[in-house]
Amino acid sequence: MNKLTYRQWMIEVEAKVEKRTGLTFDLLPDWLSRDAYEDGLSIQEAVDNCLEQVGFLEHEERLVDEL
């Protein structure tokens, strides 16, 4: 169970997503953040889940493979 409120948790998730992708949350496709919060995902788990669901991880892997 999260000790943070949904709003506090979401602020942390958004900051980590933006740091990793360089994109604000508004630029990403919709993601079921409330479900992730209620499922008890940690902030890092939520970031990974979000990026996987919006297809960023696949794009990130292709960029690494090209290096």
GIVENQUI-V275818 format. One record per helix or strand of 3 or more residues. SS is the DSSP state (hx for helix, st for strand). FROM is the first residue (numbers start at 1). LEN is the number of residues. If there is no record, write none. Layout:
# GIVENQUI-V275818
ss: {SS & SS}
from: {FROM & FROM}
len: {LEN & LEN}
This chain:
# GIVENQUI-V275818
ss: {hx & hx & hx & hx & hx}
from: {6 & 25 & 33 & 43 & 56}
len: {16 & 3 & 6 & 11 & 11}
